[in-house]
């Protein structure tokens, strides 16, 4: 396919102003070679990459330019024809139009009723993971540290520590690094890559996490997830809801006021006790 944009090689140049590049201009993607750029955070890519299936339904070809750490996961999506590692240079690919991954809900004019919410839409790579405990304990992964750009989302480990003492629970740390104190509270196994984290998460009964990439990973894998939110939660979690249309296996626990994690932890602890007193193989995964 050729058009005015494909005949202008300068439109590949990332040094040119964005409006002078080969960006989506609001016209349909039908029968076009579409490049989806993943310029934002890992969690953003994991959340919005679900739309590649809708792009595939109308486009002639789909290409995804994504963060290298995510490539092992994204290879599980059959709707992606070409998968390329993101870098600062020029993408080595010919295409008709490019669109940033977070623009896709607008491309398809998504509403709460129409956004694609079938999970899992990602599959974890096959990798060695810890064997499940021999006893029928509930296997729970924990992530309490958010990104450095918003410390309000992080829960101090000592505040979270009470959750690990729930009887019938086998905890796993889903953090990239652990302090000496934190490491003593968890089994002696830590994943060394995002692919390894995904492989572990896919085997768990539950993930308890703050608002970080881990929430989107668990949600995209269709794993039951309890998300602990700051009072001023990000726009994607909306307001006043304990569920989210983005991930049907996710439950939201919100602060009543900024910085007040104690009540959130107490509610999660009560629900963990209820879960661990039931059979995890029969419990509702939502």
C-alpha positions in Angstrom: 0.0 0.0 0.0 1.3 3.5 -0.8 0.1 7.0 0.1 1.6 10.4 0.4 3.0 9.6 3.8 4.7 6.4 2.6 6.4 8.3 -0.2 8.0 10.8 2.3 11.0 9.1 3.9 11.5 12.1 6.2 8.4 11.1 8.1 10.4 8.2 9.6 12.8 10.7 11.3 12.1 10.9 15.1 13.9 14.3 15.2 11.1 15.9 13.2 8.2 17.4 15.1 5.7 14.7 16.0 2.9 16.3 13.9 5.2 16.0 10.8 5.8 12.3 11.3 3.6 9.5 10.1 1.2 9.6 13.0 -2.4 8.5 13.2 -4.6 11.5 12.1 -8.0 10.2 13.1 -8.7 8.4 9.9 -9.6 4.7 9.9 -6.9 2.1 10.2 -8.6 -0.2 7.7 -6.3 -2.1 5.3 -3.3 -0.1 6.6 0.1 -1.3 7.9 -0.1 -0.1 11.5 2.8 0.5 13.9 1.9 0.6 17.6 4.5 2.5 19.6 4.8 1.7 23.4 6.4 4.9 24.6 5.0 4.9 28.1 5.6 2.8 31.2 5.6 -1.0 31.3 2.2 -1.1 33.0 0.7 1.2 30.4 1.8 -1.2 27.6 0.5 -4.2 29.5 -2.9 -2.5 30.0 -3.4 -1.2 26.5 -1.8 -3.8 24.3 -5.1 -5.7 24.5 -6.2 -3.4 21.7 -3.9 -5.0 19.2 -6.5 -7.7 18.5 -9.0 -5.0 17.4 -6.3 -3.4 15.3 -5.6 -6.7 13.6 -9.3 -7.1 12.7 -9.1 -4.0 10.4 -5.4 -3.5 9.5 -3.5 -5.3 6.8 -0.5 -5.8 9.2 0.2 -5.0 12.8 3.6 -4.2 14.3 4.4 -3.4 17.9 7.5 -1.5 19.0 7.7 -2.3 22.7 10.0 -2.2 25.7 12.5 -5.1 25.4 11.6 -6.5 28.9 8.0 -7.2 27.6 8.9 -9.0 24.4 8.7 -12.5 25.9 5.2 -11.8 27.0 4.0 -10.0 23.9 5.2 -12.9 21.7 2.1 -14.8 23.1 -0.2 -12.5 21.2 -1.1 -13.9 17.8 -2.5 -10.6 16.6 1.0 -9.1 16.5 2.5 -9.7 13.1 5.9 -8.0 13.8 7.4 -7.4 17.3 10.3 -5.0 17.6 12.4 -3.9 20.6 11.9 -0.2 21.4 14.9 2.1 21.2 15.7 5.8 20.7 16.5 5.5 16.9 14.4 5.0 13.8 12.3 1.8 13.6 13.5 -0.5 10.9 10.1 -1.1 9.4 8.0 0.3 6.6 4.4 1.2 7.7 1.6 3.4 6.7 0.6 4.9 10.1 1.8 4.8 13.7 -0.2 5.2 16.8 0.8 5.2 20.4 -0.6 2.3 22.4 -2.5 4.6 24.9 -4.3 6.2 22.0 -6.0 3.0 21.0 -9.1 3.4 23.3 -9.8 6.6 21.4 -9.1 5.1 18.0 -11.9 2.6 18.8 -14.1 5.1 20.7 -14.2 2.7 23.7 -16.8 3.0 26.4 -17.1 1.1 29.7 -19.4 -1.3 27.9 -17.2 -1.9 24.8 -13.6 -1.8 26.0 -12.0 -5.3 25.4 -11.9 -7.0 28.8 -11.4 -10.7 28.1 -8.6 -12.1 30.2 -6.1 -13.5 30.0 -4.9 -11.8 26.8 -1.2 -12.5 27.7 0.4 -15.8 28.4 3.5 -16.2 30.6 6.6 -17.8 29.0 7.4 -21.4 30.1 10.1 -21.0 32.7 11.1 -22.8 36.0 9.1 -21.5 39.0 9.1 -22.6 42.6 7.1 -25.7 43.4 3.8 -25.1 45.1 3.8 -25.8 48.8 2.7 -29.4 49.6 0.0 -28.3 51.9 -3.1 -26.6 50.5 -1.9 -23.1 51.3 -3.1 -20.1 49.3 -0.2 -19.0 47.2 0.0 -15.2 47.3 2.4 -12.8 45.7 3.0 -9.3 47.2 4.2 -6.0 45.7 4.4 -3.0 48.0 6.8 -0.6 46.2 5.6 1.6 43.4 7.7 3.7 41.0 9.9 6.4 42.4 7.9 9.1 40.5 4.9 8.7 42.9 5.9 7.6 46.4 2.3 8.0 47.6 1.5 4.6 46.1 4.1 2.7 48.1 3.2 1.0 51.3 5.9 0.7 54.0 6.8 -3.0 54.4 6.2 -2.9 58.1 2.6 -1.9 57.4 2.2 -4.8 55.0 4.0 -7.3 57.3 0.8 -8.3 59.2 -0.7 -9.8 56.0 2.1 -12.3 55.8 1.1 -13.8 59.2 -2.3 -14.9 58.0 -2.6 -18.6 58.7 -2.8 -20.8 55.6 -0.9 -18.3 53.3 2.3 -19.0 51.5 3.8 -15.6 50.5 6.1 -14.7 47.5 7.8 -11.4 47.0 7.2 -9.9 43.6 9.7 -7.0 44.1 12.8 -6.5 42.1 15.0 -5.9 45.1 14.5 -6.8 48.8 16.1 -5.5 52.0 17.6 -8.0 54.4 14.5 -7.7 56.6 12.1 -8.2 53.7 14.1 -11.1 52.3 13.7 -13.0 55.6 9.9 -12.9 55.3 9.8 -14.7 52.0 10.9 -18.0 50.4 14.5 -18.0 49.1 13.6 -17.4 45.5 13.5 -14.2 43.5 12.8 -13.9 39.8 15.6 -12.3 37.8 13.5 -11.1 34.8 10.1 -9.9 34.0 9.4 -13.1 32.1 10.3 -15.1 35.2 8.0 -12.9 37.3 5.2 -13.5 34.9 5.8 -17.3 35.0 5.5 -17.2 38.8 2.5 -14.9 38.9 0.6 -17.2 36.5 0.8 -20.0 39.1 -0.4 -18.0 42.1 -3.9 -18.0 43.6 -3.7 -14.2 44.4 -1.6 -11.1 43.8 -1.8 -8.3 46.4 -0.2 -5.2 44.9 0.0 -1.4 45.0 -0.6 0.6 41.8 2.4 -0.4 39.7 3.3 -2.6 36.7 2.6 -5.7 38.8 -1.2 -4.9 38.9 -1.4 -4.8 35.1 0.7 -7.9 34.7 -1.5 -10.0 37.0 -4.6 -8.6 35.5 -3.5 -9.3 31.9 -2.7 -12.8 32.9 -6.2 -13.3 34.4 -4.9 -13.9 37.9 -7.0 -12.8 40.9 -5.6 -9.5 42.0 -6.3 -7.2 45.0 -5.1 -3.6 44.2 -4.4 -1.2 47.0 -5.0 2.3 45.9 -4.0 5.8 47.2 -6.9 8.1 47.9 -6.0 10.1 44.8 -5.9 7.1 42.5 -4.9 7.3 38.9 -7.6 8.1 36.4 -7.8 4.6 35.0 -9.2 3.3 38.3 -12.1 5.8 38.3 -13.8 6.8 41.5 -15.7 5.0 44.2 -15.5 1.5 42.6 -14.3 -1.7 44.1 -14.0 -3.3 40.7 -12.6 -2.2 37.3 -13.9 -2.8 33.8 -10.2 -3.2 32.7 -9.6 -6.4 34.6 -12.5 -8.7 35.6 -10.3 -10.6 38.1 -9.3 -7.5 40.1 -10.7 -6.0 43.3 -9.9 -2.5 44.4 -9.1 -1.4 48.0 -9.0 2.4 48.3 -7.7 4.7 51.0 -10.4 6.7 52.8 -8.0 9.6 53.1 -4.5 10.3 51.8 -1.8 8.3 53.4 -4.2 6.2 55.5 -3.0 2.6 54.8 -4.0 1.1 58.1 -7.7 0.7 57.2 -6.8 -0.7 53.8 -4.5 -3.3 55.3 -7.1 -4.3 57.9 -9.7 -4.9 55.1 -7.2 -6.9 53.1 -6.3 -8.9 56.1 -9.9 -9.8 56.8 -10.4 -10.9 53.3 -7.2 -12.9 53.3 -8.3 -14.7 56.4 -11.6 -15.6 54.7 -9.8 -16.8 51.5 -7.4 -18.9 53.4 -10.2 -20.6 55.4 -11.7 -21.7 52.1 -10.4 -24.2 49.6 -8.2 -22.1 47.2 -9.0 -24.5 44.4 -12.7 -23.9 44.8 -12.6 -20.2 45.7 -14.0 -17.7 43.2 -11.0 -16.3 41.3 -12.7 -13.0 40.9 
